[in-house]
Amino acid sequence: MQADGYSLDDKRQETPENNDIADIVARYHNLAQEQDRKRTDKSFFVPLNEIQVNNYDLSINRYKEVIHEEKHYEKPAVILEKIHLLDIERQKGLSALEALLKI
């Protein structure tokens, strides 16, 4: 569960848009449809023997599979060149605006 319908500050104000309880209850009442969920999903089943092997540690991170996406970025020189070209365009636009306003 990520949210219980209340803010995490000391005021604990109601936030209905951030409430997982109804989803949890619905999933609990439909356990047969939950059997095939993957470990990358928000919720999933873990076999009892696996929990026992982990000394009954119920930490989600022990069982959840996280897929990391590798990000590729352009080389810094390419990024700097793009910024330089944008700056030239910005300067031309500013000059045109100044000419229109006769400043």
SULVENRA-V721490 format. One line per field, one symbol per residue. ss: DSSP state (~ for helix, > for strand, _ for the rest). A space follows every 10 residues. Layout:
ss = ???
//
This chain:
ss = ___>>>____ ___>>>>>>_ ~~~~~~~~__ ~~~~______ _______~~~ ~~~______~ ~~~_______ _____~~~~~ ~~~~~~~~~~ ~~~~~~~~~~ ~__
//
